[in-house]
């Protein structure tokens, strides 16, 4: 459906083996790091390694994901120039096409073949996007009726005067919008008509899932409206637009002073409401667009109303029957600490978790004896729980025992989202927290589990698999304090990559006191440490829920590439000495 609704690797030190986790014949695959020199300087950004020599690695991933019945492989022959264009800087264009289409893609440089794997629809979309990207190299992109029949495209008219503005310097604004909304965008010529400067407007094609397309569309409209006021807003005639019985769009017009407040500093308020309500919210001129399901739109309008009601004073909200709210008792003498100067602390929590937070009015305060006030947290369940635990952790530092008095250790055996808790000794707590909370955050990111410390208590919130994973990571972390860690067998896990590091490279890879591993963890969102296997042999474990991709910027695959880069540096003798003990 074309949406036109708003149209105006046991290693001996002498044995070098390839990584088993690479794709077949990976040396033929065009690599983003080809020809680049790596720097030992931690401030320099490492590029993915071209090959996988130097370390033997085995990704212990159980490829149990069920493939669709129409899963297959298509091959597209391309020119050398097209290959460079498809790959993009650092492999980002290829990764973008794969992300938007849902297909897996591999570019074989020697044969000049683009291999596409996935369901029939995923392969078709990936082929189409690849053809459109290649077409941009030689001229305007033209779309056929078949291209437009996949229900993955939205067309929006951009006024000629605003084309350069919405494109941005070297296309940066379009590219950043693509990344934000997981779409692909480019200007097109339709029915043989190429772009012409004599036209009043040009058509921008947006490809992707419906929500992403609408978010990108409205962002483009907002940018164009600032250059050509009224181009879109003068044509809006209806306020509701249900196009499948549930998903739709509603609008609300604001005055200039209201708009500034609803937008917030650098758009922070708009993003907060959007994440909390899960509704696409964008301002085009003075008009606010709410896009999503009926429930999402209603939440967004409720949150917007309460936002403006706070201008008049404390807000009274009846939370009974609401499934999007969590109420937290906060001791009265901790309210200022939780709120922060000019609401800075609370705003930071809202931005971190994507929720809306505010204290209710005086009539609802002190109902548990007058010593506390009610803090309401609005948003999706996972986000609310993260924010709630953050608030409780902060309160506990000011009022020890307020939340933890009488607690017992608990583990919920349900598969779904729940919270487990366990207690830590004082000496373990500071180690598990890390400087500025970095270690806690590392474990939370790698395990994809909410991890928060409230006093000496550890709270783990997530699905049963996430909670168990996070607890294991925490146990292995604490074992490192006491000596060598043994993880005998990881063959049944889907969150680990094993790497056998040449003996003379171990110090170089880990760095002084593990500094190199810490850099890789921060860059990739993974958890890395050396551990003994059941035979007493040491290897590097890369742990994390995110497996990553060949050209991705995060995940275990990226961490593996960075480790291989370090091994190559050491074996090639480009730097003298070891990186650490």
Secondary structure, 3 states (H helix, E strand, C coil): CEECCCCCCCCCCCCCCCCCCCCCCHHHECCCCCCCCCCCCCCCCCCCCCCCCCEEEEECCCCCCCCCCCCEEEEEECCHHHHHHHHCHHHHHHHHHHHHHCCEEEEECCCCEEEEEECHHHHHHHHHHHHHHHHCCCCCEEECCCHHHCCCEEEEEEEHHHHHHHHCHHHHHHHHHHHHHCCEEEEEEECCCCCCCCCCEEEEEEECCHHHHHHHHHHHHHHHHHHCCCCCHHHCCCCECCCCCCCEEEEEECCHHHHHHHHCHHHHHHHHHHHHHCCEEEEECCEEEEEECHHHHHHHHHHHHHHHHCCCCCECCCCCCCCCEEEEEEEHHHHHHHHCHHHHHHHHHHHHHCCEEEEECHHHCCCCCCCEEEEEEECCHHHHHHHHHHHHHHHHHHCCCCCCCCCCCECCCCCCCEEEEEECCHHHHHHHHCHHHHHHHHHHHHHCCEEEEECCEEEEEECHHHHHHHHHHHHHHHHHHHCCCECCCCCCCCCEEEEEECHHHHHHHHCHHHHHHHHHHHHHCCEEEEEECCCCCEEEEEECCCCCCCCCCCCHHHHHHHHHHHHHHHHHCCCCCCCCC
